[in-house]
Amino acid sequence: MRIIMVSDNSSVKFWQTKTLEQMTQTEWEAICDGCGKCCLNTFIDSEDEDEFNATDQLREGEQLIFTNIACQYLDSNSCGCTEYANRQTLVPTCVKLTKETLKDIFFMPQSCSYRRLHEGRGLASWHPLNNNGSKEPMHALGISTQGKTVKDCDVALDDFDLYEAQWPTMDCD
């Protein structure tokens, strides 16, 4: 059995030789860049709001709107979840991308590493796997949520529309 090191020092960059579906669980987890954008509250603005039904893609007349409102468990400095192991219990609507739910990736931002690989765009130069595990290039480019969010528990539900943000849609290379 051959063990693949999940780091930039590895001679084999598994994300260049395997599809997302072929990755081990460890490799799958390593693809997450840790930006924290999946912890942001998003909304679908629909022309037919009275007849809204959940789908696995945006329909004509719909737009995905990002806010800078993050889950209360997002650490705004590290961009990681403080309750990762319990996140689905504490927040049943928490995003959990799996190989089986890749078809639903439309709601993830363009910079999402899973989305980038799924769409054939490869990992970005700022991804931690391309930087010896460091998130600093990602933070420096403004890709992550670091220092940009407010916690959902600190915002009244009626005020969520006041926190619409464009920066989550930003992607580089």
Secondary structure as GFF3:
##gff-version 3
##sequence-region A 1 173
A	DSSP	alpha_helix	14	17	.	.	.	ID=ss1
A	DSSP	three_ten_helix	20	22	.	.	.	ID=ss2
A	DSSP	alpha_helix	25	31	.	.	.	ID=ss3
A	DSSP	three_ten_helix	37	39	.	.	.	ID=ss4
A	DSSP	beta_strand	40	46	.	.	.	ID=ss5
A	DSSP	three_ten_helix	49	51	.	.	.	ID=ss6
A	DSSP	beta_strand	62	70	.	.	.	ID=ss7
A	DSSP	three_ten_helix	84	86	.	.	.	ID=ss8
A	DSSP	alpha_helix	87	90	.	.	.	ID=ss9
A	DSSP	three_ten_helix	99	107	.	.	.	ID=ss10
A	DSSP	alpha_helix	113	118	.	.	.	ID=ss11
A	DSSP	three_ten_helix	128	130	.	.	.	ID=ss12
A	DSSP	alpha_helix	136	140	.	.	.	ID=ss13
A	DSSP	beta_strand	150	151	.	.	.	ID=ss14
A	DSSP	three_ten_helix	152	154	.	.	.	ID=ss15
A	DSSP	three_ten_helix	157	163	.	.	.	ID=ss16
A	DSSP	three_ten_helix	167	169	.	.	.	ID=ss17
###
